[in-house]
Amino acid sequence: MFLYRATASVIFLRAQYLFHFLSERKGSSLQ
């Protein structure tokens, strides 16, 4: 169970970073 939670948290952090990166690129391309 602990391993599952750790993996889920890592995936969540990666997705959050990826979303932030994409939003940054989208904003820079709009300007």
N, CA, C and O atoms as a Tinker XYZ file with bonds, in Angstrom:
   124  protein
     1  N      0.834000   -1.202000    0.000000    73     2
     2  CA     0.000000    0.000000    0.000000    64     1     3
     3  C      0.869000    1.251000    0.000000    63     2     4     5
     4  O      0.578000    2.239000   -0.675000    81     3
     5  N      1.955000    1.176000    0.788000    73     3     6
     6  CA     2.836000    2.352000    0.847000    64     5     7
     7  C      3.449000    2.636000   -0.518000    63     6     8     9
     8  O      3.551000    3.788000   -0.940000    81     7
     9  N      3.857000    1.567000   -1.201000    73     7    10
    10  CA     4.469000    1.737000   -2.520000    64     9    11
    11  C      3.476000    2.371000   -3.492000    63    10    12    13
    12  O      3.847000    3.214000   -4.309000    81    11
    13  N      2.224000    1.960000   -3.399000    73    11    14
    14  CA     1.195000    2.514000   -4.286000    64    13    15
    15  C      1.025000    4.009000   -4.043000    63    14    16    17
    16  O      0.924000    4.791000   -4.988000    81    15
    17  N      0.994000    4.401000   -2.766000    73    15    18
    18  CA     0.823000    5.822000   -2.446000    64    17    19
    19  C      2.030000    6.620000   -2.907000    63    18    20    21
    20  O      1.884000    7.732000   -3.414000    81    19
    21  N      3.226000    6.058000   -2.734000    73    19    22
    22  CA     4.439000    6.767000   -3.155000    64    21    23
    23  C      4.433000    6.959000   -4.672000    63    22    24    25
    24  O      4.760000    8.036000   -5.171000    81    23
    25  N      4.061000    5.911000   -5.394000    73    23    26
    26  CA     4.020000    6.023000   -6.854000    64    25    27
    27  C      2.971000    7.034000   -7.289000    63    26    28    29
    28  O      3.201000    7.810000   -8.217000    81    27
    29  N      1.832000    7.029000   -6.629000    73    27    30
    30  CA     0.767000    7.966000   -6.986000    64    29    31
    31  C      1.226000    9.405000   -6.749000    63    30    32    33
    32  O      0.941000   10.288000   -7.557000    81    31
    33  N      1.936000    9.642000   -5.642000    73    31    34
    34  CA     2.395000   11.001000   -5.348000    64    33    35
    35  C      3.434000   11.444000   -6.370000    63    34    36    37
    36  O      3.447000   12.605000   -6.778000    81    35
    37  N      4.300000   10.534000   -6.784000    73    35    38
    38  CA     5.317000   10.882000   -7.782000    64    37    39
    39  C      4.654000   11.213000   -9.115000    63    38    40    41
    40  O      5.015000   12.190000   -9.771000    81    39
    41  N      3.683000   10.391000   -9.512000    73    39    42
    42  CA     2.976000   10.644000  -10.769000    64    41    43
    43  C      2.236000   11.975000  -10.690000    63    42    44    45
    44  O      2.213000   12.728000  -11.663000    81    43
    45  N      1.635000   12.270000   -9.548000    73    43    46
    46  CA     0.908000   13.526000   -9.389000    64    45    47
    47  C      1.850000   14.713000   -9.517000    63    46    48    49
    48  O      1.525000   15.701000  -10.175000    81    47
    49  N      3.030000   14.615000   -8.881000    73    47    50
    50  CA     3.996000   15.708000   -8.969000    64    49    51
    51  C      4.476000   15.881000  -10.412000    63    50    52    53
    52  O      4.634000   17.006000  -10.888000    81    51
    53  N      4.706000   14.769000  -11.099000    73    51    54
    54  CA     5.154000   14.855000  -12.506000    64    53    55
    55  C      4.080000   15.514000  -13.360000    63    54    56    57
    56  O      4.376000   16.365000  -14.199000    81    55
    57  N      2.828000   15.113000  -13.139000    73    55    58
    58  CA     1.738000   15.684000  -13.932000    64    57    59
    59  C      1.606000   17.178000  -13.644000    63    58    60    61
    60  O      1.364000   17.970000  -14.556000    81    59
    61  N      1.763000   17.563000  -12.375000    73    59    62
    62  CA     1.671000   18.972000  -12.016000    64    61    63
    63  C      2.781000   19.765000  -12.686000    63    62    64    65
    64  O      2.540000   20.859000  -13.198000    81    63
    65  N      3.997000   19.224000  -12.689000    73    63    66
    66  CA     5.126000   19.903000  -13.337000    64    65    67
    67  C      4.899000   20.019000  -14.834000    63    66    68    69
    68  O      5.170000   21.059000  -15.436000    81    67
    69  N      4.398000   18.938000  -15.432000    73    67    70
    70  CA     4.148000   18.952000  -16.870000    64    69    71
    71  C      3.069000   19.975000  -17.213000    63    70    72    73
    72  O      3.197000   20.707000  -18.194000    81    71
    73  N      2.014000   20.028000  -16.416000    73    71    74
    74  CA     0.942000   20.987000  -16.663000    64    73    75
    75  C      1.461000   22.416000  -16.556000    63    74    76    77
    76  O      1.114000   23.270000  -17.372000    81    75
    77  N      2.296000   22.677000  -15.543000    73    75    78
    78  CA     2.874000   24.007000  -15.369000    64    77    79
    79  C      3.750000   24.364000  -16.562000    63    78    80    81
    80  O      3.706000   25.490000  -17.058000    81    79
    81  N      4.553000   23.395000  -17.022000    73    79    82
    82  CA     5.432000   23.621000  -18.165000    64    81    83
    83  C      4.627000   23.938000  -19.423000    63    82    84    85
    84  O      4.980000   24.838000  -20.185000    81    83
    85  N      3.538000   23.188000  -19.635000    73    83    86
    86  CA     2.717000   23.414000  -20.825000    64    85    87
    87  C      2.029000   24.769000  -20.750000    63    86    88    89
    88  O      1.943000   25.471000  -21.758000    81    87
    89  N      1.540000   25.147000  -19.579000    73    87    90
    90  CA     0.872000   26.437000  -19.442000    64    89    91
    91  C      1.866000   27.568000  -19.657000    63    90    92    93
    92  O      1.516000   28.600000  -20.229000    81    91
    93  N      3.106000   27.385000  -19.204000    73    91    94
    94  CA     4.132000   28.411000  -19.402000    64    93    95
    95  C      4.403000   28.579000  -20.900000    63    94    96    97
    96  O      4.492000   29.705000  -21.388000    81    95
    97  N      4.534000   27.477000  -21.625000    73    95    98
    98  CA     4.801000   27.548000  -23.065000    64    97    99
    99  C      3.610000   28.155000  -23.798000    63    98   100   101
   100  O      3.784000   28.920000  -24.746000    81    99
   101  N      2.406000   27.815000  -23.359000    73    99   102
   102  CA     1.214000   28.360000  -24.005000    64   101   103
   103  C      1.163000   29.878000  -23.812000    63   102   104   105
   104  O      0.857000   30.621000  -24.745000    81   103
   105  N      1.465000   30.324000  -22.601000    73   103   106
   106  CA     1.440000   31.762000  -22.320000    64   105   107
   107  C      2.501000   32.497000  -23.127000    63   106   108   109
   108  O      2.246000   33.581000  -23.650000    81   107
   109  N      3.684000   31.914000  -23.228000    73   107   110
   110  CA     4.760000   32.592000  -23.963000    64   109   111
   111  C      4.450000   32.631000  -25.456000    63   110   112   113
   112  O      4.821000   33.585000  -26.139000    81   111
   113  N      3.775000   31.608000  -25.966000    73   111   114
   114  CA     3.470000   31.570000  -27.392000    64   113   115
   115  C      2.342000   32.554000  -27.714000    63   114   116   117
   116  O      2.270000   33.070000  -28.830000    81   115
   117  N      1.464000   32.814000  -26.742000    73   115   118
   118  CA     0.360000   33.744000  -26.986000    64   117   119
   119  C      0.878000   35.166000  -27.068000    63   118   120   121
   120  O      0.384000   35.962000  -27.867000    81   119
   121  N      1.858000   35.492000  -26.259000    73   119   122
   122  CA     2.359000   36.874000  -26.237000    64   121   123
   123  C      3.250000   37.197000  -27.428000    63   122   124
   124  O      3.743000   38.319000  -27.543000    81   123
